[in-house]
Amino acid sequence: MSSIFTKIINGEIPCYKIAEDENYFAFLDINPLSKGHTLVIPKKEVDYIFDLEADVYTGLMNFSRMIATSIEKVIPCQRIGVMVFGLEVPHAHVHLIPINSPGDMNMGKEKLKLSSEEFQEISQKIQEQIVH
């Protein structure tokens, strides 16, 4: 059975896409800890990030770096936090979270409620900053 992320990649479930290439896909988290909270995934469906082949893992990190650099240009923050939680969806993924303090990455804290328009605006602004 396909993961929810595979369904997003295949266009079966809508998302606020940031970027994609032949191997990776980035989109806004719909339950963000902060504005610009983005998920980056390999298109290849593998549950555990450390089960990815070395080149796929390295590519995921490089793609994540490109996306994080773009987020920083749009969302005021001290850093882009990187987290691999890995239990919520059985598909390897990286969380890129704009942060100003360590507590900003607490997955237990209340998530932001953003409108579709806000998600679209954030997504568009990040897309405009991507340099391949």
N, C-alpha and C positions, 0 to 999 in steps of 0.2 A: 504494500500500500504506500502511495506517495505521501511524503510529509506535506504539511501546510506550506512550507517554503518551496517545495517542488511545484505545488499548485500555483503559487505566486509567480514563479519563474515561467511556467507554462501559460500564464494569463488566465487561469481558471478562477483565481481570486484576485481582486484588484489591490493595488498598492500605490504608494507614493514613491515611485522609482527615482533613484538618484543617478545610477549609472549601471551599465552592464557591458561585458565583453563576452567573448566566446566561452570563458570559463568561470566568471564571477558575476555577482549581482549584488547591488546595494539599494536599500530602500529604507524609508523612515519607519521606525518602530511606532505602531499605532497606540501603544501604551507607554509613551516616553517618560523618562525620568527628568529630562530637560528638553527644551526646544533643540532640534537638530539631532536627537538621539537616533542613530542609524544602525541598521543591521547589515553586515556584509557576509555573504555566503558563497561557498563554491557551488557551481551548478551541479556538480557530481554529488549525488545524495549519499553521504557518509555520516553516520550518527555522531561519532566521537572525533573531535578535532585532531587528536594525536594518532588516529587511525588513517588520516589522509596520507597519501603518498608525499614524499618529501618535496617534490616540485610543486604539487598542488598546495601544500601548506605554505611554502615560501611565496607562491603566487598570491595566495589569499592575504598574507601579511603585506605584500607590496601593494595590492589593490586597496587594502584597508588604509595604508599610509596615504595613498593618493586621495582617497575620500576624506580622511581626517584633515588633511591639509586644506581641502576645499571647505570643510565645515568651519574650520578656524577663521576663515576669511569672512564668514557670514554671521556666525553666532558669537557674540562677545563672551569670552570665557578665558580662564587662566590656562587650561589644558584641555586636550581631548583624552578622556579616560578610556582605557581599553580593557574590556572584560570578556572573558570566555566563561560563561556559566555552565552551559551545556546540558541542563536538565529539562528545560522547558519544552524544547522541540527536538525530536530525534534527527537532527540535521545540523552538522557543524556550522557554527556561526560566531561572529565577533560582534560585540556591542561597542560602538563608538559613541561616547557620551560626553558632551560639553560639560565641564565641571569647574567649580571655583573652590571647592573644599572636598575632603575625602567623603563626607556624608552624602555628597551628591550622587554617589554610586551605590547607595543602599537600595537594593532591589525591593526591600520591604516598605519603602516610603511610598506615599500617595503619588500616583501617576498624574501627569498633566492631562487636562481635558482640552484638546484643541479642536477647532472647527475644521471642516474639510478645506475651507479657504486658507486657513493658517497653514495646514499641512502642504497644500499646493504651493503657497508662496515660499515656504522654507525650502521645499524640494527644488523649485525653480531656481532660487538664489544659489543653492549649493551646486546645482548642475552647471550654472553659468561660470563657476569658479574652477571647474575641473580642467586640468591640463594633463593631457596624456603623454 
